Amino acid sequence: MSAKAWAWFSRVLREVSSASDQISIGAQSLAQGASEQASSIQEISASLKEMNSMSRKNTENADEARNLT
């Protein structure tokens, strides 16, 4: 292989390696973001369940108060 071809081949390999590194970093960032979103969704779900429970309890208390009068 000529020196010119070898230099071109080496440059291409470095560019492919750099692009691969950038894709890896992007994939890791995307995975972390997805994990954080999943955690947030779990927290929201737990909060909604708690709000639903409190709403039911408030309804029960209102019914009891209505029956007292």
N, CA, C and O atoms as a GROMACS GRO file, in nm:
protein
  276
    1MET      N    1   0.086  -0.117   0.000
    1MET     CA    2   0.000   0.000   0.000
    1MET      C    3   0.091   0.123   0.000
    1MET      O    4   0.190   0.130   0.073
    2SER      N    5   0.056   0.220  -0.082
    2SER     CA    6   0.138   0.340  -0.092
    2SER      C    7   0.121   0.426   0.033
    2SER      O    8   0.024   0.412   0.107
    3ALA      N    9   0.216   0.514   0.054
    3ALA     CA   10   0.211   0.603   0.170
    3ALA      C   11   0.087   0.692   0.164
    3ALA      O   12   0.025   0.720   0.267
    4LYS      N   13   0.053   0.736   0.046
    4LYS     CA   14  -0.065   0.823   0.030
    4LYS      C   15  -0.193   0.747   0.064
    4LYS      O   16  -0.280   0.799   0.133
    5ALA      N   17  -0.204   0.625   0.015
    5ALA     CA   18  -0.322   0.542   0.045
    5ALA      C   19  -0.328   0.509   0.194
    5ALA      O   20  -0.435   0.512   0.254
    6TRP      N   21  -0.212   0.479   0.252
    6TRP     CA   22  -0.207   0.448   0.395
    6TRP      C   23  -0.250   0.568   0.478
    6TRP      O   24  -0.322   0.552   0.576
    7ALA      N   25  -0.206   0.686   0.442
    7ALA     CA   26  -0.243   0.808   0.514
    7ALA      C   27  -0.394   0.830   0.505
    7ALA      O   28  -0.458   0.866   0.603
    8TRP      N   29  -0.450   0.809   0.384
    8TRP     CA   30  -0.595   0.826   0.365
    8TRP      C   31  -0.671   0.724   0.450
    8TRP      O   32  -0.769   0.758   0.517
    9PHE      N   33  -0.626   0.600   0.447
    9PHE     CA   34  -0.690   0.492   0.523
    9PHE      C   35  -0.684   0.521   0.673
    9PHE      O   36  -0.783   0.501   0.743
   10SER      N   37  -0.571   0.568   0.721
   10SER     CA   38  -0.556   0.601   0.863
   10SER      C   39  -0.651   0.715   0.903
   10SER      O   40  -0.712   0.711   1.010
   11ARG      N   41  -0.662   0.816   0.816
   11ARG     CA   42  -0.751   0.929   0.844
   11ARG      C   43  -0.897   0.882   0.852
   11ARG      O   44  -0.972   0.923   0.940
   12VAL      N   45  -0.935   0.796   0.758
   12VAL     CA   46  -1.071   0.744   0.757
   12VAL      C   47  -1.099   0.664   0.884
   12VAL      O   48  -1.206   0.676   0.943
   13LEU      N   49  -1.003   0.584   0.925
   13LEU     CA   50  -1.020   0.505   1.048
   13LEU      C   51  -1.036   0.595   1.170
   13LEU      O   52  -1.118   0.568   1.257
   14ARG      N   53  -0.958   0.703   1.176
   14ARG     CA   54  -0.971   0.796   1.289
   14ARG      C   55  -1.108   0.863   1.288
   14ARG      O   56  -1.169   0.881   1.394
   15GLU      N   57  -1.156   0.900   1.169
   15GLU     CA   58  -1.288   0.964   1.160
   15GLU      C   59  -1.399   0.867   1.200
   15GLU      O   60  -1.494   0.907   1.268
   16VAL      N   61  -1.388   0.743   1.158
   16VAL     CA   62  -1.488   0.642   1.196
   16VAL      C   63  -1.484   0.620   1.346
   16VAL      O   64  -1.589   0.608   1.410
   17SER      N   65  -1.365   0.614   1.403
   17SER     CA   66  -1.352   0.596   1.548
   17SER      C   67  -1.412   0.713   1.623
   17SER      O   68  -1.482   0.695   1.722
   18SER      N   69  -1.386   0.834   1.576
   18SER     CA   70  -1.441   0.954   1.639
   18SER      C   71  -1.594   0.954   1.631
   18SER      O   72  -1.661   0.986   1.728
   19ALA      N   73  -1.647   0.920   1.514
   19ALA     CA   74  -1.792   0.915   1.498
   19ALA      C   75  -1.852   0.810   1.589
   19ALA      O   76  -1.959   0.831   1.647
   20SER      N   77  -1.786   0.698   1.602
   20SER     CA   78  -1.833   0.591   1.690
   20SER      C   79  -1.836   0.638   1.835
   20SER      O   80  -1.931   0.609   1.908
   21ASP      N   81  -1.732   0.710   1.876
   21ASP     CA   82  -1.729   0.764   2.012
   21ASP      C   83  -1.845   0.862   2.034
   21ASP      O   84  -1.909   0.860   2.139
   22GLN      N   85  -1.871   0.947   1.936
   22GLN     CA   86  -1.980   1.044   1.950
   22GLN      C   87  -2.115   0.974   1.959
   22GLN      O   88  -2.202   1.016   2.036
   23ILE      N   89  -2.134   0.870   1.880
   23ILE     CA   90  -2.258   0.794   1.885
   23ILE      C   91  -2.274   0.728   2.022
   23ILE      O   92  -2.383   0.727   2.078
   24SER      N   93  -2.166   0.674   2.074
   24SER     CA   94  -2.170   0.611   2.206
   24SER      C   95  -2.208   0.711   2.314
   24SER      O   96  -2.291   0.682   2.400
   25ILE      N   97  -2.147   0.829   2.309
   25ILE     CA   98  -2.179   0.933   2.407
   25ILE      C   99  -2.325   0.973   2.396
   25ILE      O  100  -2.393   0.990   2.497
   26GLY      N  101  -2.374   0.988   2.273
   26GLY     CA  102  -2.514   1.023   2.252
   26GLY      C  103  -2.608   0.916   2.303
   26GLY      O  104  -2.712   0.946   2.362
   27ALA      N  105  -2.572   0.790   2.281
   27ALA     CA  106  -2.656   0.680   2.327
   27ALA      C  107  -2.661   0.674   2.480
   27ALA      O  108  -2.766   0.649   2.538
   28GLN      N  109  -2.546   0.699   2.544
   28GLN     CA  110  -2.542   0.700   2.690
   28GLN      C  111  -2.627   0.814   2.745
   28GLN      O  112  -2.698   0.796   2.844
   29SER      N  113  -2.619   0.929   2.681
   29SER     CA  114  -2.698   1.044   2.725
   29SER      C  115  -2.847   1.016   2.708
   29SER      O  116  -2.928   1.047   2.796
   30LEU      N  117  -2.882   0.956   2.596
   30LEU     CA  118  -3.022   0.921   2.571
   30LEU      C  119  -3.072   0.820   2.673
   30LEU      O  120  -3.184   0.833   2.722
   31ALA      N  121  -2.991   0.721   2.705
   31ALA     CA  122  -3.031   0.620   2.803
   31ALA      C  123  -3.050   0.682   2.940
   31ALA      O  124  -3.145   0.649   3.012
   32GLN      N  125  -2.960   0.773   2.977
   32GLN     CA  126  -2.973   0.839   3.107
   32GLN      C  127  -3.100   0.923   3.112
   32GLN      O  128  -3.171   0.922   3.212
   33GLY      N  129  -3.128   0.995   3.003
   33GLY     CA  130  -3.250   1.075   2.997
   33GLY      C  131  -3.375   0.989   3.008
   33GLY      O  132  -3.470   1.026   3.077
   34ALA      N  133  -3.374   0.875   2.940
   34ALA     CA  134  -3.488   0.784   2.947
   34ALA      C  135  -3.506   0.730   3.088
   34ALA      O  136  -3.618   0.717   3.137
   35SER      N  137  -3.396   0.700   3.154
   35SER     CA  138  -3.403   0.650   3.291
   35SER      C  139  -3.460   0.756   3.385
   35SER      O  140  -3.542   0.726   3.471
   36GLU      N  141  -3.415   0.880   3.368
   36GLU     CA  142  -3.466   0.989   3.451
   36GLU      C  143  -3.615   1.012   3.426
   36GLU      O  144  -3.691   1.039   3.519
   37GLN      N  145  -3.658   1.002   3.299
   37GLN     CA  146  -3.800   1.018   3.268
   37GLN      C  147  -3.882   0.905   3.330
   37GLN      O  148  -3.991   0.929   3.382
   38ALA      N  149  -3.830   0.783   3.325
   38ALA     CA  150  -3.902   0.670   3.385
   38ALA      C  151  -3.917   0.690   3.535
   38ALA      O  152  -4.022   0.661   3.593
   39SER      N  153  -3.813   0.740   3.598
   39SER     CA  154  -3.819   0.766   3.742
   39SER      C  155  -3.923   0.874   3.772
   39SER      O  156  -3.999   0.862   3.868
   40SER      N  157  -3.925   0.978   3.691
   40SER     CA  158  -4.023   1.085   3.710
   40SER      C  159  -4.165   1.033   3.691
   40SER      O  160  -4.256   1.072   3.765
   41ILE      N  161  -4.184   0.948   3.594
   41ILE     CA  162  -4.318   0.892   3.568
   41ILE      C  163  -4.362   0.807   3.687
   41ILE      O  164  -4.478   0.809   3.726
   42GLN      N  165  -4.269   0.732   3.745
   42GLN     CA  166  -4.303   0.651   3.863
   42GLN      C  167  -4.344   0.741   3.979
   42GLN      O  168  -4.439   0.712   4.051
   43GLU      N  169  -4.272   0.851   3.997
   43GLU     CA  170  -4.307   0.944   4.105
   43GLU      C  171  -4.444   1.008   4.080
   43GLU      O  172  -4.524   1.022   4.173
   44ILE      N  173  -4.470   1.045   3.956
   44ILE     CA  174  -4.599   1.105   3.923
   44ILE      C  175  -4.711   1.004   3.946
   44ILE      O  176  -4.816   1.038   4.000
   45SER      N  177  -4.688   0.880   3.906
   45SER     CA  178  -4.788   0.775   3.925
   45SER      C  179  -4.818   0.755   4.073
   45SER      O  180  -4.934   0.742   4.111
   46ALA      N  181  -4.714   0.753   4.155
   46ALA     CA  182  -4.735   0.736   4.299
   46ALA      C  183  -4.813   0.854   4.356
   46ALA      O  184  -4.900   0.836   4.441
   47SER      N  185  -4.781   0.974   4.310
   47SER     CA  186  -4.853   1.093   4.357
   47SER      C  187  -4.999   1.088   4.316
   47SER      O  188  -5.087   1.123   4.395
   48LEU      N  189  -5.026   1.046   4.194
   48LEU     CA  190  -5.165   1.037   4.147
   48LEU      C  191  -5.243   0.932   4.228
   48LEU      O  192  -5.360   0.953   4.260
   49LYS      N  193  -5.179   0.821   4.260
   49LYS     CA  194  -5.245   0.719   4.341
   49LYS      C  195  -5.278   0.775   4.479
   49LYS      O  196  -5.386   0.751   4.533
   50GLU      N  197  -5.183   0.848   4.535
   50GLU     CA  198  -5.207   0.908   4.667
   50GLU      C  199  -5.320   1.011   4.660
   50GLU      O  200  -5.404   1.016   4.749
   51MET      N  201  -5.321   1.093   4.555
   51MET     CA  202  -5.428   1.192   4.539
   51MET      C  203  -5.563   1.124   4.523
   51MET      O  204  -5.664   1.170   4.577
   52ASN      N  205  -5.566   1.013   4.449
   52ASN     CA  206  -5.690   0.938   4.430
   52ASN      C  207  -5.740   0.885   4.564
   52ASN      O  208  -5.859   0.893   4.594
   53SER      N  209  -5.648   0.830   4.644
   53SER     CA  210  -5.685   0.778   4.775
   53SER      C  211  -5.740   0.890   4.864
   53SER      O  212  -5.840   0.872   4.934
   54MET      N  213  -5.673   1.005   4.861
   54MET     CA  214  -5.719   1.119   4.943
   54MET      C  215  -5.855   1.169   4.896
   54MET      O  216  -5.940   1.206   4.977
   55SER      N  217  -5.876   1.169   4.766
   55SER     CA  218  -6.004   1.212   4.712
   55SER      C  219  -6.116   1.119   4.756
   55SER      O  220  -6.225   1.164   4.792
   56ARG      N  221  -6.088   0.989   4.751
   56ARG     CA  222  -6.189   0.892   4.797
   56ARG      C  223  -6.221   0.912   4.945
   56ARG      O  224  -6.337   0.907   4.987
   57LYS      N  225  -6.115   0.935   5.024
   57LYS     CA  226  -6.135   0.955   5.168
   57LYS      C  227  -6.217   1.083   5.191
   57LYS      O  228  -6.305   1.086   5.277
   58ASN      N  229  -6.188   1.189   5.115
   58ASN     CA  230  -6.264   1.313   5.127
   58ASN      C  231  -6.411   1.291   5.092
   58ASN      O  232  -6.500   1.346   5.156
   59THR      N  233  -6.436   1.210   4.990
   59THR     CA  234  -6.574   1.178   4.952
   59THR      C  235  -6.644   1.103   5.064
   59THR      O  236  -6.760   1.133   5.097
   60GLU      N  237  -6.573   1.006   5.123
   60GLU     CA  238  -6.632   0.931   5.235
   60GLU      C  239  -6.662   1.025   5.351
   60GLU      O  240  -6.769   1.016   5.412
   61ASN      N  241  -6.570   1.114   5.383
   61ASN     CA  242  -6.591   1.207   5.493
   61ASN      C  243  -6.706   1.301   5.464
   61ASN      O  244  -6.783   1.334   5.554
   62ALA      N  245  -6.720   1.345   5.340
   62ALA     CA  246  -6.831   1.434   5.304
   62ALA      C  247  -6.964   1.360   5.316
   62ALA      O  248  -7.063   1.416   5.363
   63ASP      N  249  -6.967   1.234   5.276
   63ASP     CA  250  -7.088   1.154   5.289
   63ASP      C  251  -7.126   1.137   5.438
   63ASP      O  252  -7.244   1.147   5.474
   64GLU      N  253  -7.026   1.112   5.521
   64GLU     CA  254  -7.052   1.097   5.664
   64GLU      C  255  -7.104   1.228   5.724
   64GLU      O  256  -7.197   1.228   5.805
   65ALA      N  257  -7.044   1.337   5.683
   65ALA     CA  258  -7.089   1.469   5.735
   65ALA      C  259  -7.232   1.498   5.690
   65ALA      O  260  -7.312   1.553   5.766
   66ARG      N  261  -7.262   1.462   5.567
   66ARG     CA  262  -7.398   1.483   5.514
   66ARG      C  263  -7.499   1.402   5.595
   66ARG      O  264  -7.610   1.449   5.623
   67ASN      N  265  -7.461   1.280   5.634
   67ASN     CA  266  -7.550   1.193   5.708
   67ASN      C  267  -7.570   1.240   5.854
   67ASN      O  268  -7.668   1.204   5.918
   68LEU      N  269  -7.476   1.318   5.905
   68LEU     CA  270  -7.488   1.369   6.041
   68LEU      C  271  -7.589   1.482   6.052
   68LEU      O  272  -7.644   1.505   6.159
   69THR      N  273  -7.614   1.550   5.944
   69THR     CA  274  -7.704   1.666   5.950
   69THR      C  275  -7.847   1.627   5.924
   69THR      O  276  -7.935   1.713   5.924
   0.00000   0.00000   0.00000
